[in-house]
Amino acid sequence: MSITAAIKQEALALGFDVVGIVHLSDKEVPSVVDNQDTRSSLNAETTVPEHLFDRLTEWLRRGYHGTMAWMERTPNKRADPRQVLPGCRSIISLGINYLTEQRANEQPGYGRIARYAWGKDYHKLFDSRLKQLERSIHRLAPDATTRSYSDTGPLMEKAWAEQAGLGWIGKHSNLVSAEYGSWLLLGEILTTLELEADEPATDLCGSCTLCIKACPTGAITEPYVVDAARCISYLTIELRGDETVIPHELQVGMGNKIFGCDDCLDVCPFNLRAEPTQEDTFQPSSLSLAPNLKELSVLDESTFMARFQHSPIRRAKHQGFLRNVAIAQRNGKP
């Protein structure tokens, strides 16, 4: 068995649902940047397919990252993993299915939480399995260097997952798997090992535009391009401040969503064939399936922190969460 096959076998044994490999080329691909202000910071070689790198730089130029200033820092690192791990030769892209069988309570008076946050914070699960896989790699190849990330590093993880064959980037800008639909969380291991590459995934979206039509705030400005400043996930999770920082028309579009949004994912036809996970981490609680807006509106900060101690919802912060709840309550009034 080759070392590539052994790593894949171990990844699946550890509980990852999908694994693919990208081999980094020595070829230097010049970056194409139209914005003179950022040209100097982006003038670096890249091994990301050029159209994906161009898409990133154009997205930043348009200001579609909103207040997420970290997105514009060292974009050259996002484009070239060798600047993250010197000597990097391969990327092991990994995914875990987080789809569960349950349905959210859509009755009046209840909020809606994005499916990935129904259970516990997935980062701990990912970090644990990634570290275990790194240890296995070091047993197989003691001289190898590795570095792992689970949605935490300066990497274009969806672009690499597409190149590794895990799925393709859909028109909603999320990864779509032919087997798991839109319900894969991603992580990756960078390594100095020379591993055998998988074939990149093929875009199967075709002429479908359901995700674009489903977005309640018009955040998908064109196929494959999302204006984060209009996206409900950004508005309810990343954006800091009181209600005044969210324009009125976007507040109306938020409906009853208090943390994240699945609208563009829910309508994807490839989700019809996706099978639910049995992973305990993603199993929802009664609170995440039926968040009572009236009860949540009076949470003090200590209760909020305790109730969501092991949940991704803590990322919204107490002030932001109560802001989201207040908007959902107002949207629910006749």
ABEGO torsion letter per residue (X at the ends): XBAAAAAAAAAAAAGBABBBBBBBBABBBBBBBABAAAAAAABBBBABBAAAAAAAAAAAAAGAAEABAAAABGAAAAABAAAABBGBABBBBBBBBABBABBBBABBGBBBBBAAAABBBAAAAAAAAAAAAAAAAAAABAABBBBBBBGABBBBAAAAAAAAGAEBBBAAGBBBBAAAEAABBBBBBBBABBBBBBBBBBBAAEABAAAAAABAAGABABBGBBBAAABAAAAAAABBEBAAABBAAAAAAAEABABEBAAAAAABAAAAABBBBABAAABBBAAAABBBAAAAAABBAAAAAAAAAABAAAAAEAAAAAAAAAAAAAAABX
